[in-house]
Amino acid sequence: MTKVWKVAGVWLVMAAVVWLFTIWRWQTTDVMVSDRDIVLQLLVLPLLLTGALVGALWGLHHLRASVALESDATSPGAGPSLDSSAASSGADEALRCAQAWLLTSAVALPVGSRTDAAWATLSSQAARPSLDPSLLDHDGLPVFTCRAAWVDEALADADAAAEEHARPERVRRAWLLLQPVLGQLLDALTLLGPDAAGPESHPHPDHVQAPVSMKAHLAGVAMPLSASQQQSREAGRPHLTVRLVLPRDWAEEDRNWFTQAARQASGALLDWAERTGCRALHWQTTPPETPEALWVEIDQMVLRWQRDPTPALTLLLAVDSAVDADEVERRQARGELFTAHHQNGQVPGEAAAGLLLACPHWPRPDDGDAPPALLGRPAHARRGKSADAIGRVGIDALRALLDGVVGHRLAAPVEALTVVSDADHRGSRAAELYESVQESLPGLDPATQVVRVGEACGELGVARAVVPVVLAHAALNLAEDDAAAALAVLMQDGHERVVVPLSRPDRPHDEPAADLPNPAPHTA
């Protein structure tokens, strides 16, 4: 019946077009119209045009169907279609559950420059923003900030003749914030020995076999490697990428100076690269569009690592500071500053954070003071309605992310799960976070298992992309349950939502310490 109505509609359109054109032609020309012309042009012609169009569409549809059937029948892989689909579904599942090693992490916050101390302060809810008498709003009143006191002391002790003294205050503060983070991560990197990329990267001399023509009396002479051994050794040389994330609104000159200063302070990277035979040391400094976009980039990196067996490391660094008079002025002009008249604004903060990530083919790290962790693929979604819009805030986007991550990528019980978010004092963010947690994790205690970093440290700029992950890693290291896991949730933005899962690897039973990790997590 639907087809009949469609054909009738086509006929009406054809009849209207033909009638308009025919009647217009008759009125503009001196033509004697007969009854035969009326029947043929006003009745028969629309029917013929409609039939021709419907017939052409019907023939085209059946031609496409026949071509599809013939291609399916003649394709060489038509027989084992079930096997190929099963293989593709298995590959898709492996990519969906891809993971990377999180070797170590570091953070510098207003509450402290050591990760464990900062996490202890935040988890106890002992820190809050305070009035800053050195920064005033348009009414001449001090604004709330989250200022790192230890950075103020370092700035006061800094040499006024130093090169960085000519930089804006937020750039100088960011450099002081990054220094302890960079130092901790470089110390951890230097502990990775020259054979960290696997036994194939530096073959033992006893494993090198001499060619058949090698004379036995040439004892003590270096034996050449075969082509396969040279190829295996070259493939085992690691890659190292340093991803430095700086604010997009910095001047190009300031970003270049900061990058150069970070490279000069990272001389240990060159020593490690020379000692391990690192194939490539690459610095990437292009600022992401948003802090959430950084995790889209990390997701692509994890997928690339899953496909490429080459050992690779990534040193991820992010830093930002909004504790600056000019930045406060800009934020108030944009309506983003928390003031007495604008309670939904943001509190300026500052932080630096870093992660040392390794590909899933990297040998399993030793279980020392900081046990290894597995970083799963970050889940990303976008809200349809801004969280800053007037009205009730929906939770569909964040709840769907939590359901997907907990249901498919983590096997931890709810009582062993910790959620670390960048949510701040704003009611829209707190309501969205707690309602989503209650819907997706009904057994989780929000009072003890959910930590809002933004409530204590304010808005951290691009650094907030990494800070929740570092603190989630700290919570995971301090957890007593072997099945513990942690979730880092990014939700400061009005639309973008990101959830990054962290978990502990399965304990090896009778396996050597250098066994490769399983890239796919054990799912429930």
C-alpha positions in Angstrom: 0.0 0.0 0.0 2.9 2.3 0.7 4.2 1.8 -2.8 0.8 2.8 -4.3 0.8 6.0 -2.3 4.4 6.8 -3.5 3.4 6.2 -7.1 0.3 8.3 -6.7 2.4 11.1 -5.2 4.8 10.9 -8.2 1.9 11.1 -10.6 0.5 14.2 -8.8 3.9 16.0 -9.1 4.2 15.0 -12.7 0.6 16.1 -13.5 1.1 19.5 -11.7 4.3 20.2 -13.7 2.8 19.1 -17.0 -0.4 21.1 -16.5 1.4 24.3 -15.5 3.7 24.1 -18.5 0.9 23.1 -21.0 -1.6 25.7 -19.8 1.1 28.4 -19.9 2.0 27.5 -23.5 -1.6 27.5 -24.6 -2.2 30.9 -23.1 0.9 32.5 -24.6 0.3 31.1 -28.1 -2.7 31.4 -30.4 -3.4 27.7 -30.6 -6.8 26.2 -31.0 -7.0 23.5 -28.3 -9.1 20.4 -29.2 -10.5 17.8 -27.0 -7.8 15.4 -28.2 -5.0 17.8 -27.1 -6.6 18.1 -23.6 -6.8 14.3 -23.1 -3.3 13.6 -24.5 -1.4 16.4 -22.8 -3.3 16.8 -19.5 -4.1 13.1 -18.8 -2.1 10.7 -20.9 1.3 12.5 -20.8 1.5 12.6 -16.9 0.7 8.9 -16.8 3.4 8.1 -19.3 6.0 10.2 -17.6 5.1 8.6 -14.2 5.3 5.1 -15.6 8.7 5.8 -17.3 10.2 7.2 -14.0 8.8 4.3 -11.9 10.0 1.7 -14.4 13.5 3.2 -14.6 13.8 3.2 -10.8 12.5 -0.4 -10.6 15.0 -1.6 -13.2 17.9 0.2 -11.5 17.0 -1.4 -8.1 16.9 -4.9 -9.6 20.1 -4.4 -11.5 21.9 -3.4 -8.3 20.5 -6.4 -6.5 21.6 -8.9 -9.3 25.1 -7.4 -9.3 25.4 -7.8 -5.6 24.3 -11.4 -5.7 26.8 -12.2 -8.5 29.7 -10.6 -6.6 28.8 -12.5 -3.5 28.6 -15.8 -5.4 31.9 -15.3 -7.3 34.0 -13.9 -4.4 36.7 -16.3 -3.3 36.0 -15.6 0.4 32.3 -16.3 0.2 32.6 -19.8 1.6 34.2 -19.1 5.0 32.3 -15.9 5.7 31.4 -17.1 9.2 35.1 -17.7 10.0 36.2 -14.4 8.6 33.5 -12.5 10.5 34.4 -14.3 13.7 38.1 -13.3 13.1 37.2 -9.7 12.5 35.0 -9.6 15.6 37.9 -11.0 17.6 40.3 -8.4 16.2 37.7 -5.6 17.0 37.5 -6.9 20.5 41.2 -6.9 21.0 41.4 -3.3 19.7 38.6 -2.2 21.9 40.3 -3.6 25.0 43.8 -2.4 24.0 45.9 -1.2 26.9 49.3 0.4 27.7 51.7 0.2 30.6 51.6 3.2 33.0 55.1 2.9 34.5 55.1 6.0 36.7 53.4 9.3 37.2 54.0 12.6 39.0 52.1 15.8 39.8 52.7 19.2 41.2 49.6 20.9 42.7 48.9 23.8 45.1 48.5 21.2 47.8 52.0 19.7 47.2 54.6 18.8 44.7 54.7 15.1 45.6 52.0 12.7 44.3 51.4 10.8 47.6 51.1 13.9 49.7 48.8 15.6 47.2 46.5 12.6 47.1 46.4 12.3 50.9 45.4 15.9 51.1 42.7 15.7 48.4 41.2 12.4 49.6 40.9 13.9 53.1 39.1 17.0 51.6 41.4 19.2 53.6 42.1 21.8 50.9 39.9 24.5 49.5 40.5 27.7 47.4 41.3 30.9 49.3 41.0 34.6 48.8 44.0 36.0 47.0 44.7 39.6 48.1 47.2 40.2 45.2 44.5 39.6 42.5 41.4 41.8 42.4 38.2 41.7 40.3 36.5 44.6 38.7 34.9 45.6 42.0 38.3 45.8 43.7 37.6 42.6 45.7 40.1 39.8 46.1 39.3 36.7 44.0 39.4 33.1 45.0 42.5 31.2 43.6 44.3 28.0 44.2 47.9 29.3 44.4 50.9 27.1 45.1 52.7 28.7 48.0 55.9 26.9 47.3 56.0 28.4 43.8 55.7 31.9 45.3 58.7 31.1 47.5 60.7 29.9 44.5 59.8 33.0 42.5 60.9 35.2 45.4 64.3 33.4 45.6 64.8 33.5 41.8 67.5 35.6 40.3 66.0 38.8 38.9 68.6 38.7 36.1 67.6 35.3 34.9 66.3 34.9 31.4 62.9 33.6 32.5 62.3 36.8 34.5 61.3 38.6 31.3 58.5 36.1 30.7 54.9 36.6 31.9 54.2 35.5 35.4 52.1 32.5 34.4 54.9 31.2 32.2 57.4 31.5 35.0 55.1 29.8 37.4 54.4 27.0 35.0 58.1 26.4 34.6 58.6 26.1 38.3 55.6 23.7 38.5 57.0 21.5 35.8 60.5 21.1 37.3 59.7 18.6 40.1 57.4 16.6 37.8 60.1 16.4 35.1 62.7 15.5 37.6 60.7 12.6 39.1 59.8 11.2 35.7 63.4 11.4 34.4 64.6 9.6 37.5 62.2 6.8 36.8 63.2 6.6 33.1 66.8 6.3 33.9 66.1 3.2 36.0 65.0 1.4 32.8 68.1 -0.6 31.8 69.5 -1.0 28.4 67.7 -4.3 27.9 64.3 -2.9 28.9 63.0 -3.2 25.4 63.4 -6.9 25.5 66.2 -9.5 25.0 66.2 -9.1 21.3 67.3 -5.5 21.4 70.8 -6.5 22.7 71.5 -10.1 22.0 73.9 -11.9 24.4 77.2 -12.8 22.8 76.7 -16.5 23.6 73.6 -16.4 21.4 75.4 -15.1 18.4 76.4 -17.9 16.1 79.3 -17.7 13.7 79.0 -18.4 10.0 80.0 -21.9 8.9 83.1 -20.5 7.1 84.4 -18.9 10.3 87.8 -20.2 11.2 87.9 -21.9 14.6 91.3 -20.5 15.4 90.0 -16.8 15.3 89.2 -16.9 18.9 88.5 -13.6 20.5 87.7 -11.9 17.2 84.2 -10.2 17.0 81.8 -12.3 15.1 79.5 -10.6 12.6 75.8 -10.8 13.0 73.6 -12.4 10.4 71.0 -10.4 8.5 68.2 -11.8 10.6 69.9 -11.0 13.8 70.7 -7.4 12.7 67.0 -7.0 11.7 65.8 -8.4 15.0 68.2 -6.1 16.9 67.1 -3.1 14.9 63.4 -3.9 15.5 64.1 -4.2 19.3 65.5 -0.7 19.6 62.9 1.5 21.5 61.2 4.7 20.4 60.8 7.6 22.9 58.3 10.4 22.4 58.1 13.4 24.7 54.6 15.0 24.5 54.7 18.4 26.0 51.3 20.0 26.4 51.2 23.8 26.8 48.3 26.2 26.7 47.1 27.3 23.3 46.7 31.0 24.4 50.4 31.4 25.2 52.4 33.5 22.8 54.4 31.6 20.3 57.6 33.1 21.7 56.7 31.9 25.2 55.9 28.4 24.0 59.2 28.2 22.2 61.2 29.4 25.2 59.4 26.9 27.5 60.0 24.0 25.1 63.7 24.9 24.8 64.0 25.2 28.6 62.4 21.7 29.0 64.7 20.2 26.4 67.8 21.7 28.1 66.6 20.3 31.5 66.1 16.8 30.0 69.7 15.9 29.3 69.1 12.6 31.0 66.9 11.6 28.0 69.9 11.8 25.7 72.0 9.7 28.1 69.3 7.1 28.3 68.8 7.1 24.6 72.5 6.6 24.0 72.7 3.8 26.6 69.7 1.9 25.3 70.3 2.4 21.6 67.1 4.3 21.2 66.1 4.5 17.6 64.3 7.8 17.8 63.8 10.6 20.4 60.9 12.9 19.2 59.5 16.0 20.9 55.9 16.8 20.1 54.7 20.2 21.3 51.6 21.1 19.2 48.9 22.2 21.6 45.7 20.2 21.5 42.4 21.9 20.6 41.1 21.1 24.1 42.3 19.2 27.1 39.9 16.4 26.2 41.3 16.2 22.7 44.6 15.1 24.2 43.0 11.8 25.1 41.7 11.3 21.6 45.4 11.6 20.6 46.4 9.1 23.3 43.7 6.7 22.2 45.1 6.7 18.7 48.6 6.1 20.1 47.4 3.0 22.1 45.8 1.6 19.0 49.0 2.2 17.1 51.0 0.4 19.8 48.6 -2.5 19.6 49.4 -3.1 15.9 53.1 -2.3 16.0 55.4 -4.6 17.9 58.2 -2.0 18.1 59.0 -1.1 21.8 57.9 2.4 22.5 57.7 4.9 25.3 55.8 8.2 25.7 56.7 10.8 28.3 53.5 12.9 28.6 53.9 16.3 30.3 51.1 18.9 30.8 51.4 22.3 32.7 49.3 25.4 33.1 48.9 28.3 35.5 46.1 30.8 35.6 47.3 32.6 38.8 48.2 35.8 36.9 46.6 39.3 36.9 46.3 39.4 33.1 44.7 35.9 33.0 42.2 36.9 35.8 41.3 40.0 33.8 40.7 38.0 30.6 38.6 35.4 32.4 36.4 38.0 34.1 35.9 39.7 30.7 34.7 36.4 29.3 32.4 35.8 32.2 34.4 32.7 33.4 35.7 34.0 36.7 34.2 33.0 40.1 33.2 36.2 41.9 30.6 37.3 44.4 28.2 38.2 41.5 29.1 35.2 39.3 28.9 32.1 41.5 29.0 29.7 38.4 32.5 31.0 37.3 35.7 29.1 37.7 38.5 29.4 40.3 41.9 30.0 38.7 44.4 27.3 39.6 47.8 25.9 38.5 49.3 22.5 38.2 51.8 20.3 36.3 51.5 16.5 35.7 53.2 13.8 33.8 52.9 10.2 32.8 55.4 7.6 31.6 53.6 5.3 29.3 54.9 2.2 27.5 53.5 0.0 24.8 51.9 -3.3 25.7 54.9 -5.2 24.3 57.2 -3.6 26.9 58.4 -6.1 29.5 56.4 -6.2 32.7 57.9 -3.8 35.2 58.9 -5.1 38.6 56.4 -4.8 41.5 58.3 -2.3 43.6 57.1 0.6 45.7 55.0 1.7 42.8 53.4 -1.4 41.2 52.8 -1.2 37.5 49.3 -0.2 36.2 47.5 -0.8 33.0 45.9 2.2 31.2 42.9 1.3 29.1 41.6 3.0 26.1 40.0 6.3 27.1 36.3 6.6 26.4 35.1 9.9 24.9 31.6 11.4 24.4 30.0 14.7 23.7 26.9 16.1 25.4 24.1 17.3 23.3 23.3 20.2 25.7 25.9 22.2 27.5 26.3 21.6 31.2 26.3 25.4 31.6 22.9 25.9 30.1 19.9 26.8 32.2 17.9 23.9 33.4 18.5 20.4 34.7 21.7 18.8 33.6 21.3 15.5 31.8 23.6 12.6 32.7 23.1 10.4 29.6 26.6 11.0 28.0 28.6 10.4 31.2 26.5 7.5 32.4 26.9 5.8 29.0 30.7 6.2 29.3 30.8 4.8 32.8 28.6 1.8 31.8 30.8 1.0 28.8 34.1 1.3 30.7 33.0 -0.6 33.8 31.0 -3.2 31.8 33.6 -4.1 29.2 37.1 -2.8 30.3 37.3 -3.3 34.0 36.6 -6.3 36.2 37.0 -4.7 39.6 34.3 -4.9 42.2 32.5 -1.7 43.0 33.9 -1.5 46.6 37.5 -1.6 45.1 36.9 1.2 42.6 38.0 4.9 43.0 36.7 7.7 40.8 38.9 10.9 40.4 37.3 13.7 38.6 38.3 17.3 37.6 34.8 18.5 38.7 34.8 21.7 40.7 32.4 23.6 43.0 29.8 24.2 40.3 26.5 22.4 41.1 26.0 21.3 37.5 29.3 19.3 37.5 28.8 17.8 41.0 25.2 16.8 40.2 26.2 15.2 36.9 29.1 13.3 38.5 27.2 12.0 41.5 24.0 11.1 39.6 26.0 9.2 36.9 28.0 7.3 39.5 24.8 6.3 41.4 23.2 5.1 38.2 26.2 3.2 36.8 27.9 2.2 40.1 25.0 1.8 42.6 27.2 0.2 45.3 29.9 2.9 45.3 30.2 5.3 48.2 30.5 8.9 46.8 31.7 10.2 50.2 34.8 8.0 50.2 35.3 6.7 46.7 34.8 9.9 44.6 37.3 12.8 44.7 36.7 16.1 42.9 40.1 17.7 42.2 38.6 20.9 40.9 36.8 21.5 44.2 40.1 21.8 46.0 42.5 23.0 43.2 40.3 25.0 40.9 40.4 25.1 37.1 43.8 23.7 36.0 43.8 24.5 32.3 45.4 22.0 30.0 47.0 20.3 33.1 43.6 19.0 34.1 43.8 16.5 31.2 46.5 14.6 33.1 46.1 15.5 36.8 43.1 13.2 37.5 44.9 10.3 35.8 48.0 10.8 38.0 45.8 11.0 41.2 43.9 7.9 40.1 47.2 6.1 39.7 48.2 7.2 43.2 44.9 5.9 44.6 45.4 2.6 42.7 48.9 2.2 44.2 47.7 2.7 47.7 44.7 0.4 47.4 45.0 -2.8 49.4 42.6 -4.9 47.2 44.5 -6.8 44.5 41.5 -6.3 42.2 41.4 -2.5 42.7 40.8 -0.2 39.8 40.4 3.6 39.3 38.6 5.8 36.9 39.7 9.3 35.9 36.8 11.5 34.7 37.2 14.8 32.8 34.1 16.9 32.8 35.1 20.6 33.3 34.1 21.3 29.7 30.5 22.2 28.9 30.2 19.4 26.3 33.2 17.0 26.3 33.4 14.0 28.6 36.3 11.6 28.9 36.7 8.5 31.2 40.2 6.9 31.5 40.3 3.4 33.2 43.3 2.2 35.2 43.7 -1.3 36.5 46.2 -3.6 38.0 47.7 -6.4 35.9 47.2 -10.0 36.8 49.8 -11.2 39.2 52.3 -13.5 37.4 52.4 -17.0 39.0 55.3 -19.0 37.6 56.2 -16.6 34.9 59.5 -14.7 34.5 59.5 -11.0 35.4 60.0 -10.0 31.7 56.9 -11.7 30.4 54.8 -9.5 28.1 51.5 -8.1 29.5 48.2 -9.3 28.1 47.0 -6.3 26.0 43.4 -7.3 26.5 42.1 -7.0 30.1 40.2 -9.7 31.9 36.6 -8.7 31.5 33.6 -9.9 33.5 
